[in-house]
Amino acid sequence: MKLFRSFLTEQSDPEGFYGLIADDTLDLLRPHVDLAGLTIADFGGAAGFYSDAFRRAGATSVVVDLDHTEIVAHGVKHPLSVVARAEQSPLRDESVDIGFSSNMLEHVPDLASVADQIARVVKPGGLVVLSYTAWYGPWGGHETSPWHLLGGHRAARRYERKTGRPPKNVYGENMFAATVAEGMEWARSRDDLVLLEERPRYLPPSSRHLLKVPGVREVLTWNLWQVLRKK
């Protein structure tokens, strides 16, 4: 419940919001890997909240983010940061132990191609860890939710009328209708990856059964969590 409530404070208290989500990420990763001594590529990591959590766990993490203003937005720049599109990452093939992305894939027009790039930089035996917000879930439109369910452009116009400013996340520009099915199809299309875990991130582990039901999974999943190992 604490995680659910935190979504309401993403823009007013980003340090608190992303700090909480970053700590939750460490808890989710512990069953799969000991981060101590590993190298991580944090795609879409912005100011480095996730990467700082990884560092506290003993890993070395580099942030790859398109938006320089996001990297420095909170007054602290993560020491290992590079401004680049995820689709054109400058990282070498098989150069890190973990390719990680949280709450970024809903902000790219081609989810599968970006996921391919994340997998590209992971060494054999390493992990690909993806987490993203599903469009048809209650928070799919981010600050324009739940009106995004009536149309992304309509929701953006409503937000601007109500607040006097456009939303930070603009449908069709830097936010897209990412579906649960897209991520699931991508994971199964990669013969070089073994799926270790796949479930709604903010629901109990038993909720993974929701993913078997088309339609229902799109509405109830909220955020899809996937962990895959590279052969």
HUMOCOR-V351351 format. One line per field, one symbol per residue. psi: psi as a letter, one per 40 degrees, with the letter a starting at -180 (. if undefined). burial: 1 if it has 16 or more other C-alpha atoms within 10 Angstrom, else 0. Layout:
BEGIN
psi=???
burial=???
END
This chain:
BEGIN
psi=dddddddeedddgdddddddddddddddddediheheihhhghfebefddddddddeeihhhhhidhddddedeehhhdgihhiidefheiihfeidhhihhfddeeidgddddddddddehiheiihhihihhdeidedebeeieedeehdddddddddddeeiiidhhhedehighiddddddddeeheehhhdihihdeiideedddeehicddddedchhhhhihh.
burial=000001100000000011111101110000000010011111111111111111100011111111110110000011001111111010100111111111111111101101111111111101111111111111111111111110010011011000000010111000111111101000100000111001111110000101100000111111111111110
END
